[in-house]
Amino acid sequence: MNLLRIFLLAALIFAFFGINNVEAEESNLTFVGNYDNIRATHLTISGNYAYIADFNGGFNIVNIEDPSNPTFVGNYSGIDVPSNWGSIMDVTISGNYAYVTDSIGFGIVNIEDPTNPTFVGNSSDIGWVSGGIIISGNYAYAATFEGLRIIDIEDPTKSTLVGSYDTGGYAHDMVISGDYAFIAANNEGMIIVNIEDPTNPTLFGKYDTDYYFYSLDISGNYAYIAERDSDSDADHKLVIVNIEVPNGPTFVGNYNLDGLPSDVTISENYAYVFAGGNLTIVNIEDPTNSTLAGSYDTGDYVRSVTISGNYAYIPNDDLGLLILDRTPFIPVAAEENQIDNSNDEGPVEDSIEEESPLPSISLITSIISIGLLAILRRK
């Protein structure tokens, strides 16, 4: 009888602790398609088109209505930017214009007819554009090696520099949120600049560590920063900072990365971070305790990731434009409202898996526990 009691007690302990502590498996992105005729550096998605900066010169326009079969639409290889390199590093879309950057300036191209892009104007007095360009209203905000440069683009044929702020470190990346520009400024940390008056940008806040800030993204009250150690094989992290008070940012949490990070993009409850040749997906639902959710080996250095609908679009040196399905990382509520980018004409809800009719693990555990307790009491 004592042996039976011991056995039942052991079963009860396993039911209560063992089942409840089973960890969920990591999910992963899956390959959908690619467009491999270019050496892609950065891209922007607008409607059914991907506008892809090509390191070998110019930029390409690719139709992604069917992500499994992206097709060529048009390109512009005669970019009138001031550099002799001809290497286009980034492209940003606003209305009927593409703003493309190279080593020492940017060019403006009319893309109203995507099959026949045409030159509009350029600017050569803003320095090396290291972190791309953001368009807001009549202004272009450029992250350069010297810092922030603000250009009036109301007349695209004659853009003019109207304001600047030197960050003291290379401006590798930038996000505009409200009246503030959040800048990943290398060894100077995250610089927060007030841009309410574009002609007179001023320092408003700063968050710094002993490491290098290379990329960042903003979601809600948090800034997510790709932090590099000076040693390329050392201590790299995704750092999460509370920016609810922009002039007093505070540390919230971090996540250790297995490689040198080059980009971070936030979508829903996940941070998509490129580090060491891998796209790492980090669950940030609890910013104080971020956890690994999944990964994808891109096999090469990648500079950025763009999230649009059910897909992650990745510019890659070897594969050109790489398209991945990220459905496992889309919350059900968001997935129900997601626009289907494929050729499937059926309703989006048809692709959502029905809830399993099987009882949950916690319910099974409770039933087992109650049953075993009842048996023990009878004995």
Number of C-alpha atoms within 10 A of each C-alpha: 7 8 8 11 15 12 11 16 16 12 15 20 12 15 20 17 11 12 14 12 9 9 7 7 8 11 16 18 20 15 15 16 19 22 21 16 13 21 19 30 25 27 27 21 19 14 10 13 19 21 24 30 29 27 20 16 20 23 30 25 24 22 19 25 17 16 22 17 14 21 16 15 16 18 21 19 16 12 24 21 24 18 17 10 13 20 21 27 27 26 27 23 21 13 9 12 19 23 22 27 32 28 21 20 22 31 25 27 23 19 22 13 11 19 15 13 21 19 17 16 20 23 22 17 14 22 20 23 28 23 26 24 26 20 17 11 10 12 18 22 24 28 31 28 23 20 26 27 24 25 22 19 19 13 11 19 15 13 20 20 18 13 17 21 19 17 24 15 19 25 33 23 27 28 21 18 12 9 12 20 23 25 30 32 31 24 21 21 24 30 25 27 23 20 23 13 10 19 16 13 21 17 16 16 18 18 19 15 11 12 18 22 32 27 30 27 23 21 14 9 12 18 24 24 28 29 30 27 18 14 10 12 12 13 16 24 23 25 19 24 22 19 22 13 10 18 16 13 20 17 14 16 17 22 20 14 22 17 19 25 30 23 24 27 22 21 15 13 17 21 24 23 28 29 25 21 18 20 26 24 26 21 20 23 13 11 19 14 12 20 17 17 20 19 18 17 13 17 14 13 19 24 21 21 25 19 18 17 16 19 21 20 25 26 29 25 20 17 20 19 25 23 27 21 19 19 18 16 20 18 11 13 8 11 19 16 11 15 12 19 16 13 10 9 7 9 10 14 12 9 11 12 8 8 6 7 6 7 8 9 13 13 10 14 19 13 12 16 18 11 12 18 14 11 11 14 8 7 10
